[in-house]
Amino acid sequence: MAHRFLSRRVCQPQYSFLKEQSSIPRAFHPQFPKTPARRTYATGESGPNPKPGQSPFKVWPFIAITLAGSGAYALMVNSRTEQIAAPKKDVPVFSPSKVTVLFVLGGPGAGKGTQCANLVRDYNFTHLSAGDLLRAEQDRPDSEFGQLIKDYIKDGKIVPMEVTVQLLENAMTDVVKQAGGKGKFLIDGFPRKMDQALKFEETVVPSKFVLFFDCPEEEMQKRLLKRGKTSGRTDDNEESIKKRFKVFVDTSMPVVDYFRKKNQVVQVIATKSPDEVYKETKEKLEQRLGKDF
């Protein structure tokens, strides 16, 4: 499936997730008292005050270069932020009467991908994986944001929500146009945080509910370690798996709890065989959406 990407939307920055500011060293700031003398790289002597007859200007070139570099970096980051931030929208792009979205959540190894594939096969859903879209974008040769995405993933951080939400919107727009204005989507592994959930529903389309595959951590770890023997994925190892569990509990479970309070969670116990899990999934979706969903 071909996707359109972020370069089509450019506006003034509205968000501060990448902003950095250069700062004046405490020793030279007028609002702070003088700090105790300490060794400086510029003079090799205790400072900040130079000895009588010693030039006070030796340290300033180093400070000037540092501040100039910080300022240049801040301008570069702000420029990229300016491109990422999407225009504020008064209403969501799609109407929930025409576009159905189910968020699919569950811990790593809960079987989300397998069950999404079954639903696509039998009910003509479009399966969108936020992770797959980000990986595709970072590898796209002419992507403006490929390196930014790589840097966030490499550092184990969640990519800024503006990027992920925009990629999902672009992919959905392509499908809806081809389907005459309608569409049914399973959005897998998203939202990972509350701000992502709120932003998506505010700007793209309100979701129907969260399809939550509930599986104990011990079972998920056993599945992932088994998968790691053949998957080739670098994060299918015991250390990485434990980190992924922690991230899910800390960031994604609050999303599940939020939608549960709104009676918008369909929970499926995912400890049985894939066929048994799918049978329960279909039954619960039919109860919620009707037999012809």
BELRASUL-V929466 format. One record per residue. RES is the residue in three letters. SS is DSSP state (@ for helix, = for strand, . for the rest). PHI is phi as a letter, one per 40 degrees, with the letter a starting at -180 (* if undefined). D_CENTER is the distance of its C-alpha to the mean C-alpha in whole Angstrom. Layout:
# BELRASUL-V929466
res->RES ss->SS phi->PHI d_center->D_CENTER
res->RES ss->SS phi->PHI d_center->D_CENTER
This chain:
# BELRASUL-V929466
res->MET ss->. phi->* d_center->21
res->ALA ss->. phi->c d_center->21
res->HIS ss->. phi->b d_center->18
res->ARG ss->. phi->c d_center->18
res->PHE ss->. phi->b d_center->16
res->LEU ss->@ phi->c d_center->15
res->SER ss->@ phi->c d_center->18
res->ARG ss->@ phi->c d_center->20
res->ARG ss->. phi->b d_center->19
res->VAL ss->. phi->b d_center->20
res->CYS ss->. phi->a d_center->21
res->GLN ss->. phi->c d_center->21
res->PRO ss->. phi->c d_center->18
res->GLN ss->. phi->b d_center->17
res->TYR ss->. phi->b d_center->15
res->SER ss->. phi->b d_center->15
res->PHE ss->. phi->c d_center->12
res->LEU ss->. phi->b d_center->14
res->LYS ss->. phi->c d_center->17
res->GLU ss->. phi->b d_center->20
res->GLN ss->. phi->b d_center->23
res->SER ss->. phi->c d_center->26
res->SER ss->. phi->b d_center->29
res->ILE ss->. phi->c d_center->32
res->PRO ss->. phi->d d_center->34
res->ARG ss->@ phi->d d_center->35
res->ALA ss->@ phi->c d_center->38
res->PHE ss->@ phi->b d_center->39
res->HIS ss->. phi->c d_center->37
res->PRO ss->. phi->c d_center->40
res->GLN ss->. phi->c d_center->39
res->PHE ss->. phi->b d_center->39
res->PRO ss->. phi->c d_center->42
res->LYS ss->. phi->c d_center->43
res->THR ss->. phi->c d_center->41
res->PRO ss->. phi->d d_center->44
res->ALA ss->. phi->c d_center->45
res->ARG ss->= phi->a d_center->43
res->ARG ss->= phi->c d_center->43
res->THR ss->. phi->b d_center->41
res->TYR ss->. phi->c d_center->40
res->ALA ss->. phi->c d_center->42
res->THR ss->. phi->b d_center->45
res->GLY ss->. phi->g d_center->45
res->GLU ss->. phi->b d_center->47
res->SER ss->= phi->c d_center->46
res->GLY ss->= phi->a d_center->45
res->PRO ss->. phi->c d_center->44
res->ASN ss->. phi->c d_center->47
res->PRO ss->. phi->c d_center->49
res->LYS ss->. phi->c d_center->53
res->PRO ss->. phi->d d_center->56
res->GLY ss->. phi->g d_center->56
res->GLN ss->. phi->c d_center->53
res->SER ss->. phi->c d_center->51
res->PRO ss->. phi->c d_center->48
res->PHE ss->. phi->c d_center->46
res->LYS ss->. phi->c d_center->45
res->VAL ss->. phi->c d_center->42
res->TRP ss->@ phi->c d_center->41
res->PRO ss->@ phi->d d_center->40
res->PHE ss->@ phi->c d_center->37
res->ILE ss->@ phi->c d_center->36
res->ALA ss->@ phi->c d_center->36
res->ILE ss->@ phi->c d_center->34
res->THR ss->@ phi->c d_center->31
res->LEU ss->@ phi->c d_center->31
res->ALA ss->@ phi->c d_center->31
res->GLY ss->@ phi->c d_center->29
res->SER ss->@ phi->c d_center->26
res->GLY ss->@ phi->c d_center->27
res->ALA ss->@ phi->c d_center->26
res->TYR ss->@ phi->c d_center->23
res->ALA ss->@ phi->c d_center->22
res->LEU ss->@ phi->c d_center->23
res->MET ss->@ phi->c d_center->21
res->VAL ss->@ phi->c d_center->18
res->ASN ss->@ phi->c d_center->19
res->SER ss->@ phi->c d_center->20
res->ARG ss->@ phi->c d_center->17
res->THR ss->@ phi->c d_center->15
res->GLU ss->@ phi->d d_center->18
res->GLN ss->@ phi->c d_center->17
res->ILE ss->@ phi->c d_center->13
res->ALA ss->. phi->d d_center->14
res->ALA ss->. phi->c d_center->15
res->PRO ss->. phi->c d_center->19
res->LYS ss->. phi->c d_center->19
res->LYS ss->. phi->b d_center->20
res->ASP ss->. phi->c d_center->23
res->VAL ss->. phi->b d_center->23
res->PRO ss->. phi->c d_center->20
res->VAL ss->. phi->c d_center->20
res->PHE ss->. phi->b d_center->21
res->SER ss->. phi->c d_center->24
res->PRO ss->. phi->c d_center->23
res->SER ss->. phi->c d_center->27
res->LYS ss->. phi->b d_center->26
res->VAL ss->= phi->b d_center->23
res->THR ss->= phi->b d_center->22
res->VAL ss->= phi->b d_center->18
res->LEU ss->= phi->b d_center->18
res->PHE ss->= phi->c d_center->14
res->VAL ss->= phi->b d_center->15
res->LEU ss->= phi->b d_center->14
res->GLY ss->= phi->i d_center->16
res->GLY ss->. phi->c d_center->16
res->PRO ss->. phi->c d_center->16
res->GLY ss->. phi->g d_center->19
res->ALA ss->. phi->c d_center->20
res->GLY ss->. phi->g d_center->20
res->LYS ss->@ phi->c d_center->18
res->GLY ss->@ phi->c d_center->18
res->THR ss->@ phi->c d_center->22
res->GLN ss->@ phi->c d_center->22
res->CYS ss->@ phi->c d_center->20
res->ALA ss->@ phi->c d_center->23
res->ASN ss->@ phi->c d_center->26
res->LEU ss->@ phi->c d_center->24
res->VAL ss->@ phi->c d_center->24
res->ARG ss->@ phi->c d_center->27
res->ASP ss->@ phi->c d_center->29
res->TYR ss->@ phi->b d_center->28
res->ASN ss->. phi->f d_center->26
res->PHE ss->. phi->c d_center->23
res->THR ss->= phi->b d_center->20
res->HIS ss->= phi->c d_center->18
res->LEU ss->= phi->b d_center->14
res->SER ss->= phi->b d_center->12
res->ALA ss->@ phi->d d_center->8
res->GLY ss->@ phi->c d_center->8
res->ASP ss->@ phi->c d_center->12
res->LEU ss->@ phi->c d_center->11
res->LEU ss->@ phi->c d_center->9
res->ARG ss->@ phi->c d_center->12
res->ALA ss->@ phi->c d_center->14
res->GLU ss->@ phi->c d_center->13
res->GLN ss->@ phi->c d_center->13
res->ASP ss->@ phi->c d_center->17
res->ARG ss->. phi->c d_center->18
res->PRO ss->. phi->d d_center->21
res->ASP ss->. phi->b d_center->21
res->SER ss->. phi->c d_center->17
res->GLU ss->. phi->c d_center->17
res->PHE ss->. phi->b d_center->13
res->GLY ss->@ phi->d d_center->14
res->GLN ss->@ phi->c d_center->15
res->LEU ss->@ phi->c d_center->12
res->ILE ss->@ phi->c d_center->9
res->LYS ss->@ phi->d d_center->12
res->ASP ss->@ phi->c d_center->12
res->TYR ss->@ phi->c d_center->9
res->ILE ss->@ phi->c d_center->9
res->LYS ss->@ phi->c d_center->13
res->ASP ss->. phi->c d_center->12
res->GLY ss->. phi->g d_center->10
res->LYS ss->. phi->c d_center->8
res->ILE ss->. phi->c d_center->4
res->VAL ss->. phi->d d_center->4
res->PRO ss->. phi->d d_center->5
res->MET ss->@ phi->c d_center->5
res->GLU ss->@ phi->d d_center->9
res->VAL ss->@ phi->c d_center->8
res->THR ss->@ phi->c d_center->6
res->VAL ss->@ phi->c d_center->9
res->GLN ss->@ phi->c d_center->11
res->LEU ss->@ phi->c d_center->11
res->LEU ss->@ phi->c d_center->11
res->GLU ss->@ phi->c d_center->14
res->ASN ss->@ phi->c d_center->16
res->ALA ss->@ phi->c d_center->16
res->MET ss->@ phi->c d_center->17
res->THR ss->@ phi->d d_center->20
res->ASP ss->@ phi->c d_center->21
res->VAL ss->@ phi->c d_center->22
res->VAL ss->@ phi->c d_center->23
res->LYS ss->@ phi->c d_center->26
res->GLN ss->@ phi->c d_center->27
res->ALA ss->. phi->c d_center->28
res->GLY ss->. phi->g d_center->30
res->GLY ss->. phi->g d_center->27
res->LYS ss->. phi->b d_center->26
res->GLY ss->= phi->a d_center->23
res->LYS ss->= phi->b d_center->22
res->PHE ss->= phi->b d_center->19
res->LEU ss->= phi->b d_center->17
res->ILE ss->= phi->b d_center->13
res->ASP ss->= phi->c d_center->12
res->GLY ss->. phi->g d_center->10
res->PHE ss->. phi->a d_center->8
res->PRO ss->. phi->c d_center->8
res->ARG ss->. phi->c d_center->7
res->LYS ss->. phi->a d_center->8
res->MET ss->@ phi->c d_center->11
res->ASP ss->@ phi->c d_center->10
res->GLN ss->@ phi->c d_center->8
res->ALA ss->@ phi->c d_center->11
res->LEU ss->@ phi->c d_center->13
res->LYS ss->@ phi->c d_center->12
res->PHE ss->@ phi->c d_center->12
res->GLU ss->@ phi->c d_center->15
res->GLU ss->@ phi->c d_center->17
res->THR ss->@ phi->b d_center->16
res->VAL ss->. phi->b d_center->16
res->VAL ss->. phi->a d_center->18
res->PRO ss->. phi->c d_center->18
res->SER ss->. phi->c d_center->18
res->LYS ss->. phi->c d_center->21
res->PHE ss->= phi->a d_center->20
res->VAL ss->= phi->b d_center->17
res->LEU ss->= phi->c d_center->19
res->PHE ss->= phi->b d_center->19
res->PHE ss->= phi->c d_center->20
res->ASP ss->= phi->c d_center->21
res->CYS ss->. phi->a d_center->23
res->PRO ss->. phi->c d_center->24
res->GLU ss->@ phi->c d_center->22
res->GLU ss->@ phi->c d_center->26
res->GLU ss->@ phi->c d_center->26
res->MET ss->@ phi->c d_center->22
res->GLN ss->@ phi->c d_center->23
res->LYS ss->@ phi->c d_center->26
res->ARG ss->@ phi->c d_center->24
res->LEU ss->@ phi->c d_center->22
res->LEU ss->@ phi->c d_center->25
res->LYS ss->@ phi->c d_center->27
res->ARG ss->@ phi->c d_center->24
res->GLY ss->@ phi->c d_center->24
res->LYS ss->@ phi->c d_center->27
res->THR ss->@ phi->b d_center->27
res->SER ss->@ phi->c d_center->23
res->GLY ss->. phi->g d_center->23
res->ARG ss->. phi->c d_center->19
res->THR ss->. phi->c d_center->19
res->ASP ss->. phi->c d_center->17
res->ASP ss->. phi->c d_center->20
res->ASN ss->. phi->b d_center->22
res->GLU ss->@ phi->d d_center->23
res->GLU ss->@ phi->c d_center->21
res->SER ss->@ phi->c d_center->18
res->ILE ss->@ phi->c d_center->18
res->LYS ss->@ phi->c d_center->19
res->LYS ss->@ phi->c d_center->16
res->ARG ss->@ phi->c d_center->14
res->PHE ss->@ phi->c d_center->16
res->LYS ss->@ phi->c d_center->16
res->VAL ss->@ phi->c d_center->12
res->PHE ss->@ phi->c d_center->12
res->VAL ss->@ phi->c d_center->15
res->ASP ss->@ phi->c d_center->14
res->THR ss->@ phi->b d_center->11
res->SER ss->@ phi->c d_center->11
res->MET ss->@ phi->c d_center->15
res->PRO ss->@ phi->d d_center->15
res->VAL ss->@ phi->c d_center->14
res->VAL ss->@ phi->d d_center->16
res->ASP ss->@ phi->c d_center->19
res->TYR ss->@ phi->c d_center->18
res->PHE ss->@ phi->c d_center->19
res->ARG ss->@ phi->c d_center->22
res->LYS ss->@ phi->c d_center->23
res->LYS ss->. phi->c d_center->23
res->ASN ss->. phi->f d_center->25
res->GLN ss->. phi->b d_center->22
res->VAL ss->= phi->b d_center->21
res->VAL ss->= phi->b d_center->23
res->GLN ss->= phi->b d_center->23
res->VAL ss->= phi->b d_center->25
res->ILE ss->= phi->c d_center->26
res->ALA ss->. phi->b d_center->25
res->THR ss->. phi->c d_center->27
res->LYS ss->. phi->c d_center->30
res->SER ss->. phi->c d_center->30
res->PRO ss->@ phi->d d_center->28
res->ASP ss->@ phi->c d_center->31
res->GLU ss->@ phi->c d_center->31
res->VAL ss->@ phi->c d_center->28
res->TYR ss->@ phi->c d_center->28
res->LYS ss->@ phi->c d_center->31
res->GLU ss->@ phi->c d_center->30
res->THR ss->@ phi->c d_center->26
res->LYS ss->@ phi->c d_center->29
res->GLU ss->@ phi->c d_center->31
res->LYS ss->@ phi->c d_center->29
res->LEU ss->@ phi->c d_center->27
res->GLU ss->@ phi->c d_center->31
res->GLN ss->@ phi->c d_center->31
res->ARG ss->@ phi->c d_center->28
res->LEU ss->@ phi->b d_center->29
res->GLY ss->. phi->g d_center->32
res->LYS ss->. phi->c d_center->34
res->ASP ss->. phi->b d_center->33
res->PHE ss->. phi->c d_center->29
